[in-house]
Amino acid sequence: MEMPLPLRKIIHVDMDAFYASVEQLDHPELRGKPVAVGGNETRGVVSAASYEARKFGVRSAMSGVAAKRNCPELIFVKPNYERYKEVSAVIRKIFREYTDLVEPLSLDEAYLDVTQNKKGNPSATLIAKEIRQKIKKVTGLNASAGISINKFIAKVASDVNKPNGQKTIPPEEVILFLEDLDVKKFFGVGKVTKEKMYRLGIYTGKDLKTKKEDYLMEHFGKSGAYYYEVVRGIHLSTVKPSRKQKSLAAERTFDQNIASEIYMLERLDEIAKEVEKRMLKSKLAGKTITLKIKYSDFTLQTRSKTLPLYISSSDLIMETVKELLFQEKMKDSVRLLGISLSNLNNEGKKKPVIVKESIDVQLKLDF
């Protein structure tokens, strides 16, 4: 007999157009206007776009040139990450008024486990509403939320009523919700995977559910097992308050493309010093150094080397970076360089694997 899934009440809070909204908050003249954070009309990449800009098809990771073409009235602003971190810290403090089980995914989103909470409120739906109202009152910013029995469904749900809304998927509605969902809405299904699924006749969760695990693994590798489980409401990952950093990086996009390797080394030395600064602040060291190169034609190349010892100093980082830079001839001029350190010294033992369980015997739980 299969055992029921652990009953949890998970909230995924996602700030609405966070970077752009902070800029509009701090600069009233930007309110109601299409704003792009990062990049410019001649080069660079958009980090975030206001909802006014999104109406014109401006999206994060879009080149500044394409964004300006889509929206001629677009206003570009430089990112102010220190300010975003400051606001994020205020928001996280609000989260911790309700639970210590807070898992930040980035500056603008986090999971909260409110199964047992500091307010003694049995309704995760009401807690999410209260949190969103408090964020608005304290910061002036809007947040959306998804509420359900696990992290996967809560994250998908938080997108349903964006912006400035929330969606609850109680246990008894989980299966129907997932079956009706377009596979492109599944967290972890990107553009390439979506197109592959469509070619295989998998358009909705219901279509996905008809495929056996072996079939999905044959076509999607290890991710196939993940898709097989989540479409059945199975996602056993718990909210982890102390998410371990997997890598630490710094990069620079240049105003003009550079072709001189001597000039590249000068820029890389500056980037290595920034990585060292961040490593010291995080009290971390790493074994794997990766050099990131983006050429003028936007093609991306990475070169990596793993060392026998953990390092964090810029001098030692640069020794390996130089080796990686001259590992092979540059194919073109360069618009971006980056350095990352991974394989960090904060990795502990992996948790034991939990056996699969079925949601079909999930008990009803008031959300």
N, C-alpha and C positions, 0 to 999 in steps of 0.2 A: 504493500500500500504506500502511495506517495504521500509525503508529509507536506503540509501547507507551507507556502512562502512566509517568511517573517513579515509581520504586519508593521509597516513603517509609514510615516507621514512625512513626505519630502516636498520641500518648496524650492523651486529654482527661480531666483530673482535675477532679472536681466535689465540693466539700465537702458533707457531708450536713447539711441544715438549719443552715447555718453560723452565722448570727446567734444563733438560738435555742440551738444547741449550745454556743456560747461562753458564753452567759448561764448555762446549766445547769452548765457547767464551773466558772465563777467563783462560782456560788451553789448549793451542794449541795442546799439546800432545794427547788430547782426540778427536780431530777433525777427523771425518771419521771413528771413532771406535764405537763399540756397548757399550753404557753407560747406567747404571741404577742408578738413584738417590734414595737412601734409601735402607735399607735391606743389606744383605750380603749373601754369598753362603751357610751359615749354618742356618740362621734364619732371621726374619724380613720380611717386605713387601716392594715391589718396589713402590715408589711414582711417578716416571716418567721414561720413557725410550726414548732414542734417536731413530731416524728413522732407524739407522743402527741396533739397537737392535730389533726393531719391526719386521724387516724382518725375525727374528728367532722366532717370536711369543711371545716376551717379552712384557708384558703389565703392566700398573699401577694396583695396588692391587694384583698382583701376588706374591706369596711367593718367597723369594730370592733363595730358594732351587730349585724350579721349573724353575725360570728364568735362573739359572746357568746350569741346565740340558738342557734347550732349546738352550742355547748359551754358550758353554764352554769358549769362549773368552771374555765373558761379564766382563766389568770393573765396579765395584761398587764404588760410591762416596757418601760421607755424604751430606745431604741437608744443604744448606746455606740460610735459609729463610730470613735473614736480607738482603742479597744480592739480592734475588729475589724481595723483597719488594722495594728495591732501584730502580731496573730496571723497575718494574711495575709502580712506581710513575712517572718515566720519560715518559713512554708510555701514562699514563693517562693525563699528561700535554699536550701531542700532541693531544689527543682526544679533550681536552677543547679549543684548538685553533680553532676547527670547530663548536663545540656546547657545551652548558652547560648541555644538556640533555644526560648525560652519566650514565649508570647503570652498575657498575662493578659486575660481577658474582663471580669472584675470581681474583687472581693476574694476571692471563693470559687471561682473556676474559671479554668482556663488550659489552653492547648494546649502540648504539648511535642513537638518533633521529635527522636526518639532514633535516627534512621537511623544516624547516627554519634554516639556518645556518649562521655562522659568515662570511663565505667567499662569500655568495650570489651566490653560485654555485647550479643551479637547478638539476644537475646530481648526484645522490647518488652513481652511479657506478664510476664516475670520482673522487668523494671525497674519496671513499674507496681505490681506486688505489693510490691516492695521500698520504693518511694516511699510507698505507703499505710501500710506497717508503720512507716516512719520518722516519718511525720506523726503517727501514733497515739502512738508512743513519746515524741516531743518535745513535742507539744501536748496529747495526750489526746483528740484529735478523730478522728472517722471520715471517711474519704473514699471515694468510688467512682471508677471509671475505665472508660473505653472505649478500646480499642486497635484500630486498623485502618490502611488505606492512605491515608486523607485525613481532613481535619478534620471534614467533614460526617458521615461514617460513625462516626468515633470519638465525636463528640458524641452521636449517636443511641444508640450502644452503651453509653455511660456510664450511661444511664438504665435499662438492662435489668435489672441486678441490684442496684439501689439498695434500701435503704441498705447501706453497708459491703461492697460487692462490686465485681466487675469483669467485663467481657465482651470477648473478643477476636473480631474478625471478620477472619480471614485472607483474602488475595486470592481464593482459590478459592471462598470462601463468600459473597463480597460480593453478587453478583447474586441468589442465592437468598434471602439475608437481606432485601434490599431489596424483592424481589417479594412476600415473605410479610408485610411490614410494613404495618400500618394507616396510611393516609396522615396521620392525625392525629398520628402519632409522628414524621413528617418534620420536621426542624428548619426553621422558616420557615412552617409551615402552622398558622395560628391557628384559632380557633373559627369565624370567618366563612368563611375559605377552606375549612376542613374541610367545613362544611355545603354550600358551593357544589359542592365535589367530589363529595360524596355525592349531591347532586341530579343530577349529570351521570353518575352510575353509576360513579364512581371511588372505590373503597373501599380498595384495596390498591395496593402498588407495582406489582403485576402489571397491574392495571387502568390505572394511570397510564402504564405503559410502552406500552400499545396506542395511546395518543393521539399524533398527530403534533405536531411542534413548533409549526406554524402554528395548529393547533387550540388548543393550550394558551395560546399568546400571545394568541389571539383572546379567550379567556375570562379570562385572568389577567394580561394585559399582559406587561411585561418579566419578571415572576416566572415566566411560562410557560416561558421558555427555561431558567431555573434548574431548574425541576421536571423538564424534559425531560432535562437533563444528570445531575442527582444520582441519579435513579432508575436510571441506567445506570452509576453508580459514578464519574461524572466530576465532580470538584471540584478545580480546579487551584490554589486559594488556598493559598499557602505560610504556614508559621508565621512571623509577623512579630514579632520581639522588641521593636521600638519602635513599638507601635501609637500612631498619632497621635490625640490627643484632638480630637473634632469639635465639642464644645461644653462650656461650663462654666456651671453653674447653681446657684441657691440658691432655696429656697422656704420658706414658713411656713404651717402650718395653725393656725388660731386657735381658742382655747377657746370663744369666742362669735362668732357671725357678725357681720360689720361692714358697715354701710351708708354711713357717712360717708366721703366721698372724702378729706377732710382727714386722717382717721385712717388711711386706706389709704396716703396719701402718707408718713405717718410710718413705717408698717411697711415700705413699699417702700424708703425711705431706708436702713433697717437692713439689708434684704436686699441692696441695691446695694453697701453697704459690705462685706458678706460676699462678694459676687461679686468685688469689687475685691481683697480679701484673697487669694482663691483664684487670681485671675488673676496677681497679683504672685508668689505662691508658685510657680506653674507657668511664670512668665516668658512669659505669653501676652497677646495683645490680640485683639479681635474687631471685626467690622464690623456684624454683624446682631444687633440687640437684640430679644428676644421677651418680651412680658409674658404671663404665664400667669394666668388667672383661673378659679377654680372657685367656682361659685355654691352657694347653700344647697340647691338641688335636685340638686346633684352634676353639673350640666352644666358642661362645660369649654369655655373660649374662649381662643384665643391671638391676640395682635396683634403684628405684627413690622414692623420698619423696618431697612433696610440703609443704612449711612452710607458716605460716600466714603473715610473714613480709619479706621484701626484705633484703637480706644480700650480703656482698661481702668480709668480712674478713675471712682469712684462719682458724682462731680459730673456728668461727661459722660453717664454711663449714665442718671442721673436726668432729665437734660434730655429725652432721648428717651422715657423711661418716662412722664413727665408727659404728653407729647404723645399717647402711646398710650392712657393711662388716660382722657383726655378726648376721645379720638377719636370715641367714641360713648357714649350714655347707658348706665349700668349697668342690667341688666334685673332685678337682684334683689340681696339682701344676699350677701356674699362669705364663704366659709369658708377659702379658700386663695389666696395670692398668690405668684407666683414670677417670677424674672427669669433669663434665660439669654443668654449671648453665644456666637454661633457665627460661621461664616465666619472662622475663626481664622488667625493669621499663621504657622501651622506646616504649611500645606498645600504639598506639593511637586508635582512633575510626576507624572502618572499613569503607571503601568507599561504597557508595550505589551500588547495583548491576545494571548493564546496560542491557537493554533488548537485546535479540538476533537480529542480523541483517544479511542480506544475501550478499554474495560477488557477487551473480549473476547480481546485478545491479551496480557493481563497475564501476566507470568511468575509462577511460584509463588515465594513468599518465606516462609521460616520465620519465624513470629511468636512 
